[in-house]
Amino acid sequence: MAKAIGSLAIAVVTLLVGLCLVDGHGTGGETRCAPVPSMTAEQACNAVCGTAHMLKLCLRTLLPLARGAGGTGGEHRRREAVTHYVGVAARGALDAYAATAAAKREMQYSGALPSDERTAHERCMAGYDLAVRFMGRVADDLASCDCETAVARLKDDYDGSLAGMDACRRKLFGYPASPLYDRNLADRNMTMLVGLLSNLVPTPSPSPSPEI
């Protein structure tokens, strides 16, 4: 039986990802992973999103203050390091994974859930455990401002997270009416958003070979 995602571990990762993402000489006295390009959230989303659905998801993820209490209305014009946007999307993905895990835990106690569907849900969560591990590493690397490490393995971590989402999806193919089916599709889109935004992070140049 697949082990349920630990909500405490996800909460710790979510806390860490916000600690170290913007320029140390910029606003707030925080530190950023540098050198990386800076742009507005709208510029970032327009640069990487090829469909209206993903563009809407990207803006909704990166511009929460502009739509809620406390926003000054100028957030869409503020330039941030692209690693900041990757970190925000990674945090959003982890939050989505945790919400789906919580929904699954509620359903597993339902007597109306057939045993075969219950088994499918358990196996689906094994994919979520994999996705959490890789997406959590993205968040940890960015939170520690270890950009060299983060960038070097960003693609592998994204691929691992997406593989976890797809592993869950395969287990749910026979249960399209399951609430987890639609949740997994939405979580997969959040995962893909991390990958799209990661394309804005420059690939590190290889270290020069030592002279002989």
C-alpha positions in Angstrom: 0.0 0.0 0.0 1.4 3.4 -1.0 2.5 5.6 1.8 0.4 8.8 2.1 2.1 12.1 1.4 3.3 13.8 4.6 1.5 17.1 4.9 4.1 18.3 7.4 7.0 17.7 5.0 5.1 19.5 2.2 4.5 22.5 4.6 8.2 22.7 5.4 9.1 22.7 1.7 6.4 25.3 1.0 7.9 27.5 3.8 11.4 27.2 2.5 10.7 28.1 -1.1 9.8 31.6 -0.3 12.9 32.5 1.7 15.5 33.1 -0.9 14.3 34.1 -4.3 14.8 37.8 -5.1 17.8 40.1 -5.5 19.7 40.7 -2.3 20.2 44.3 -3.4 16.5 44.7 -4.3 13.4 45.1 -2.3 12.9 43.4 1.0 16.5 42.7 1.7 16.1 39.1 0.4 18.7 37.3 -1.6 18.3 35.9 -5.1 19.8 33.2 -7.1 22.0 35.1 -9.6 22.8 35.8 -12.3 19.5 35.1 -14.0 17.2 37.3 -16.1 14.5 39.5 -14.5 11.1 40.2 -16.0 7.5 40.9 -15.0 5.2 38.0 -14.4 3.2 38.8 -17.5 6.3 38.8 -19.6 7.3 35.4 -18.1 3.9 33.9 -18.7 3.6 35.3 -22.3 7.1 34.0 -23.1 6.4 30.4 -22.1 2.7 29.7 -22.4 1.4 28.6 -25.8 -2.2 28.2 -24.9 -4.9 30.4 -23.3 -5.4 27.8 -20.6 -1.8 27.7 -19.5 -1.5 31.5 -19.8 -4.4 31.9 -17.4 -3.0 29.3 -15.0 0.4 31.0 -15.1 -0.9 34.5 -14.4 -3.2 33.1 -11.6 -0.2 31.4 -10.0 2.3 34.3 -10.3 0.0 37.3 -9.6 -2.1 36.4 -6.5 -1.6 39.8 -4.8 -2.9 41.7 -7.9 -6.2 39.9 -7.5 -6.6 39.9 -3.8 -6.5 42.0 -0.6 -3.3 43.8 0.0 -2.4 44.3 -3.7 -1.4 47.7 -4.8 -2.4 47.1 -8.5 1.3 47.4 -9.6 2.4 43.8 -9.0 2.0 43.0 -12.7 4.7 45.6 -13.5 7.3 44.5 -11.0 10.3 42.6 -12.3 11.5 39.5 -10.5 14.2 37.0 -11.1 13.0 34.1 -13.2 14.1 31.7 -10.5 11.5 33.5 -8.3 8.7 32.5 -10.7 10.0 28.9 -10.8 9.9 28.8 -7.0 6.4 30.2 -6.8 5.2 27.7 -9.4 6.9 24.8 -7.5 5.2 25.9 -4.3 1.9 26.0 -6.1 2.5 22.5 -7.4 3.3 21.2 -3.9 0.2 22.8 -2.5 -1.9 21.2 -5.2 -0.3 17.8 -4.5 -1.1 18.2 -0.8 -4.7 19.1 -1.5 -5.2 16.0 -3.7 -3.6 13.8 -1.1 -6.0 15.2 1.5 -8.9 14.6 -0.8 -7.8 11.0 -1.3 -7.6 10.5 2.4 -11.2 11.7 2.8 -12.4 9.3 0.1 -10.6 6.3 1.4 -13.0 6.1 4.4 -16.1 6.1 2.2 -17.9 2.8 2.3 -19.3 3.6 -1.2 -15.9 3.4 -2.8 -15.4 0.0 -4.5 -12.3 -1.9 -3.5 -10.7 -1.8 -6.9 -11.0 1.9 -7.1 -9.6 2.3 -3.6 -6.6 0.3 -4.8 -6.2 2.5 -7.8 -6.2 5.6 -5.6 -3.5 4.1 -3.4 -1.3 3.3 -6.4 -2.0 6.8 -7.8 -0.6 8.3 -4.6 2.7 6.4 -5.1 3.1 8.6 -8.2 2.4 11.7 -6.0 5.1 10.6 -3.5 7.5 10.6 -6.4 6.4 14.0 -7.7 6.7 15.5 -4.2 10.2 14.2 -3.8 11.4 15.8 -7.1 9.4 19.0 -6.8 10.5 19.4 -3.2 14.1 19.3 -4.4 13.4 22.1 -6.8 12.0 24.1 -3.9 14.8 23.2 -1.5 17.5 24.2 -4.1 15.9 27.6 -4.8 15.3 28.2 -1.1 19.0 27.7 -0.3 20.0 29.9 -3.3 22.1 27.0 -4.5 21.4 28.1 -8.1 24.2 26.1 -9.7 22.8 22.9 -8.2 19.2 23.9 -8.9 19.8 24.8 -12.6 22.0 21.8 -13.2 19.3 19.3 -12.2 16.1 21.4 -12.8 15.2 19.5 -15.9 15.7 16.1 -14.2 13.6 17.2 -11.2 10.8 18.4 -13.5 10.9 15.2 -15.5 10.7 13.2 -12.2 7.7 15.2 -11.0 5.9 14.8 -14.4 6.6 11.1 -14.3 4.9 10.9 -10.9 1.8 12.7 -12.2 1.7 10.4 -15.2 2.1 7.3 -13.0 -1.0 8.4 -11.1 -2.9 9.1 -14.3 -2.3 5.6 -15.6 -3.7 4.1 -12.4 -6.9 6.2 -12.8 -7.5 5.6 -16.5 -10.3 3.1 -15.7 -12.0 5.5 -13.3 -12.7 8.8 -15.1 -15.6 9.5 -12.8 -13.2 9.5 -9.8 -12.7 13.0 -8.3 -9.0 12.2 -8.3 -9.0 11.9 -12.1 -9.7 15.6 -12.7 -7.5 16.7 -9.8 -4.6 14.8 -11.2 -5.1 16.5 -14.6 -5.1 19.9 -12.9 -2.0 19.0 -10.8 -0.2 17.8 -14.0 -0.8 21.2 -15.5 0.7 22.9 -12.4 3.7 20.6 -12.8 4.0 21.5 -16.5 4.0 25.2 -15.6 7.1 24.6 -13.5 8.7 23.1 -16.5 7.7 25.9 -18.8 9.0 28.6 -16.5 12.2 26.6 -16.0 12.9 27.3 -19.7 13.6 30.9 -18.7 16.5 29.9 -16.5 19.7 30.0 -18.5 21.6 26.7 -18.9 24.9 27.0 -17.0 28.0 27.2 -19.1 30.3 24.2 -18.8 33.4 24.8 -16.7 36.5 25.4 -18.9 38.9 22.5 -19.1 42.1 23.0 -17.1 45.1 23.9 -19.1 47.8 21.3 -19.4 
